[in-house]
Amino acid sequence: MTRLLLLSSICLLSLNSITAQSKDRKALANKAEAKFKVENYDEALDDYLQLVTDDPKNPEFNYNLGVCYLNSNGVKSKAVPYLEIVVRSENPNPKAEYLLGRAYQYANRFDDALDQFEKYKAKAKKDDPLLKEVELEIQHSINGKEITKYPIDVSFQNLGKNINSAYADYYPFITENESFMVYNTKRPYTANAQKLYNGQYSNSIYISKVVKGDYAEGEIIGKPICEPNSGEEVIGMNATGDILVIYKTNIKGEGKIYLSRTTPLGTYSKLEALPDVINETGEVISACINNDASTIYFASYKTDGLGGTDLYSCNKLPTGKWSKAMNMGPEINTKYDEDFPNLSPDGKTFYFSSKGHSSMGGYDIFKASFDEETKVFGKPLNIGYPVNSSYDDLNFRISKNGRYGYVASLRGEGLGDFDIYRVTFNTIEIENSVFIGNIFPKDSAQKVDYKSTYLTITNNSSGETVGNYVPNPQTGRFIIILPPGKYTLLCEAPDFKEYKQPLEVLDKISYQPEINIYIELKN
């Protein structure tokens, strides 16, 4: 009897435990669904990961987890295994095959993506509104297969914790000489900052100046441009950095663009609203301005567009007013979305992002050169992989020498979410510094045997000898040319002590084309 009671008690406890676990799982599923419905994908993702761990074959949990990955600012290709489970299940969500195709694109599995898109097309009804999107993604996958065959020679440098954070840091704008950067961030400005409905913080505008060749810690640009959590974004800057283009929404959620100019005190002025000819019907979502503020290029939804968002230009008239907005035409615009115009520092190259042309997925960055005869920008070219990817590649800013570009990207070595990177185009010749030096004895009564004097330059990072040099045998004068980096100069001369001196070649604003050095030898 006692044994029977004990067995009954164990069964009852097990049943209660299972019931409690079931209730907890249901509560977690309800919480995840509530976040999912308001597009709080980042927080819903963590909940669905736990749900899938407990119930790995559940089609709904796997589908929603896949959607969360595709809509999060993370590695979107992580959606693949979860959506594969969905498409293999009985009565899968009809959209799953299309979404699996998108996930394959993010993994650069373009053949698999094409297969999924074709499967979706075969089952879709003729009036399916998603078919146009499927056709576009098929073309993106075909483009991606070709573009990734021929990667361009670039390297990426994460700008580190002075610029980037665990939150989204994006839309970098640098001056032509890289003296400072203005960018946006979604990090919390204060410890008690409140999240928005989607689980993210309101964006702020930050600025970072170059100090001794590196970007200093970014700081909020502050008043009068913006206040903490006020939601303004910098969307453009001229090459000299004395004019910012700011995007701001009103209480109705309508977006308009404004200008802010530098003051004699070196700060930025209050926002200057642009006239209705620019901010008229159709929301302006991005813009750039040339150096003398005579031309503005912007992206907008307008009734005369070729489709989606188009790029337009406005010129300053002799009267001081702005001309009518002119569509940049079918050479630049497509039936898909164009966005984020940017000018090279000399104004001769027009950069923008597009879902059309030869994009390999989402937005790609394109460039068009100015034709001096026709006075318009010519046929756009895709700037290439891996600067462009299957993700949305939006804002791109180029330095004056064309060797360095700045982008926001999702990469494995990032600090979390979008990070800002400096891209080096390795085929463009680096700017070297020329060291012009003289060797002389501290004691003028002594003489230096310049014919037997040797100079050795060592790279501090690698420890390798960069070069061996000899001075002019009569004067002791020498010339050394070095690329950016840190070095040690060693001078050896008979009857004198070894002389060592650190050398540093900086780029960005600190770059010096010519540096004078003097070596004073002691015995």
Order of alpha helices (4+ residues) and beta strands (2+ residues): alpha-alpha-alpha-alpha-alpha-alpha-alpha-beta-beta-beta-beta-beta-beta-beta-beta-beta-beta-alpha-beta-beta-beta-beta-beta-beta-beta-beta-beta-beta-beta-beta-beta-beta-beta-beta-beta-beta-beta
